[in-house]
């Protein structure tokens, strides 16, 4: 039993007895920072060091944290404040607190699209990119945060070449190309990847740095110019090794995982001739080939990468049917600006990437055996390629009526023509039994004329011109005989043009014979009226 006895009160020693004192006032709670506080906070960050500077940086971070997203654009784009220069300066501090808070603030500020242009291309871009690169180079704890910030900025397509061109030099020194400068972002990222353990411990600072560095490289590799630089480093070999070393099956790879990023890097580098050779030397085909059988998102990326890397047709599972289906569906998603469960939405890939993959699949199938292209030459896919080419032609002709919700680029149209050319043996396959067909004659004439119109467009490459004219001639020659794939493809293409309100006579051949009578050619000379009466005197 516990007793609760009152303790005897101790008598106060008169000598030590305290006088009545007023209780100390409680510290007033710090008021939340306001945008109006920014000039004062910047002054402290620029002129103070240690705790005072870190405290001011913390207030800047609080102004743009997840609870104050509305402040992010005004802080960077209003023209009232220059928060980027002091934050970049904080990245060079030895104090971990100030540096860490500056990284967090820059990450938050790099998210809005409006801010990306200012941060990556504006007056403070050199300081921002230079500060982030320096932290990564020094292998600080915040390296992964700097990689994430640079990755955020690299979602602005206009910035990706300038970001990778970062190559710091001493004041007054001559510029040094990124490949020759060990302090360039290119070489810093290469060092980060090559110095990482073969299998970095998940969640460690090193593994996070490598992971987000691969995310940054994924975005930067979308540019052919950047891909040429990456192809001359050890980075292609490193990302292939990341896939080779993983123990997780592709079905378990999450979005933004190291494996997901690495496969994306392989895909983006593979589509450019200037960098795909490095991947082939690293054995990329053998490493990613098994992933194609997984289907789903990782299977799609592996399929397109294998097509770019010139994998033999036998490497594609099930006679290439899944490959043809997944890439043609991706093309459709992009053109129609839509997404589908289990597939990437249209904004993830460029149309030229998807059309190039389809063309390379068709070329691989054609090299194996012309009849192998039958799995690719399904009418819906053929019609889609025709649509891409004709939409570009109509967009280029000022007098053409009608429009389209997606105007293809010149590269996409060139790859679509290349795909049609490679699939011709299957597209022009005669029906059984052979028959005469007016529909076939119309389809051949219209498609051939459209390809000629495409070849005559200004800016069409010499390769594309030759491909289009060769394809046009072969299709013309096939006119008159029933060809089911061609006829159905033409019908689908015509239905699309009707829906879009495009002129259906745009590609009808105008080649007609010239009638004559005893007076001479009719409807030919400018002096002949529509009723064939002539005002000219024929001597």
Steps between C-alpha positions, in 0.01 A plus 500: 500500500629840408453772755464862400637692797554869477865585511624740761558839358858617512557836654661746271839623604464875542836548337399314188136605494411639157319822459178498305592510132284556201482192277713528183288601203432218256675530167263625236437233239684573175256632247479309173724652231340723240607586146572853624771354726703373204724811449608491865556122489709533184712768670572265790578206272748704299677676787479264799641155559425203721177482694366839394537418132353150549201646690430744215532217246253298704249786479544512121439124488186537716368759256500244217434175686210268426264721701593810302507383139328820392818695585733305272436683173494854650828432683678425171303666219354821648821698448476633857754265656820320412482196726698279259840667542510480882365143495769402251758665726374295793580181304870581539481524880684249712215512751272208428180669627512799266599286203227244569230766535616673180471167315147451631396852401649473150324167451163651588562804282602283203160327480277764328545512123530880504795481740695241302580744219625768742707255704649308207539778242476829692772730641550286812511167310881479502509541879211259560625221271859560610410479869297182455778342294761590764303326776473184285872517414594523867278200577318686775204349681270723294626368164176316432297817567713686247443225241125524560507878459693474172261229384205730575661774289575256218129437445515833315609370161660829400743472791648155454791590275601805705488298824739234370728767351585618853880498510637737769833680451707750693440869433671607180573145386404371156188282475555126542274247323305282747680181393837658583402656834495271806281756678231510229157363587554227240816371668358551851202276416730243340718494813194460723385196302839335452600539867181352639502144639389226261183461706459811718299449817142609436413823676862596567623844401715347227215295353267800503763714328550240225126449460414867451810557288359236262167685508680818397694321225172350372370850428826639366541206259190606306722740306716358220774749583506385863482134396820551297675617819365216713609250235864602557487429875459191717136590572346262239697212651394601853125504426524162325676364809223640721251279313735202493565519876141530618337205672145637482284379208382775262141455621616627841680809372322809622484829317812709569695199627865459401405224255215704349727801448784286363277333241370842400858623452574198280188571292579870455864439411413210267289715269799716401768358268762708684451306824349162417839355407617540860195308623557221250863467617372479860281200406172687546297275267574182696424675830165655403375234256337286773306804625295511176312186605374682812267717291359798686697824532849358544439258214401790274821690577713188450324427170565846358860497623562160335352635176734800512798275576426290191414180684424213258131431435529162672576681828148645518258263679205330326597595147505870584123523551518648855771742385293623205187537713662689788693747282203569267280563805761743631497683166121521517510636857744772396311602186162499674642662814367241737620238742394149581526281808830317500652729238683827508291807428574695185723758673772255610637413155548709190322381185833471321617251763195276448503525119872428489446190714225381265717563195795316654274206589382489138857514370602217735205288384571576133865396538389168645242424233267739317199300613592557866371857470142368494475534878589868467301577184157482660262752335460719809878544532548561128219759503659672800831534314316638196320744728828627650648569158186660352446719806848643456432563129169676574661707775768611253253600229354842572204448269394165649173500691426309815730440792627245742534496876859380471745646248788253461862611478717433194690217671180314588376521141836377370491198731137429403598497131788266584262266683259492203789426263627212717148353531418517126527123439217443748302816414494409129429131553232404240175346616410137440375432240648790296239753382469835334412780739392860438549568871860385475555724199366801691705416812821457305451826310419707807771360727763526226403862433515585872854355524608704198355814664696415815823455306455845344470678837777743586717360777443133417836322529657334198458161667128562558450628144657184355298277733170677420553492121609136505192406704274709275627327183452152647147584612411643158623182335271295728187689387194312378546166674309430820727554803298466823749656746554801277128549435398477867788729603394756240139480620605564863718791390208646301265465800750689715520785246119520488482529879762776498325690222799469269457529120455155352617605156834638622699198382295394197733497204446789257671318215253510208528469124478813288206507258545661159283591206577659166565830678765354731520403869188555711506637856872546469573843357404800712291636209266199508184548704320226686253453213791430264447821300829658408594861465847408375593503133687188395718582202 
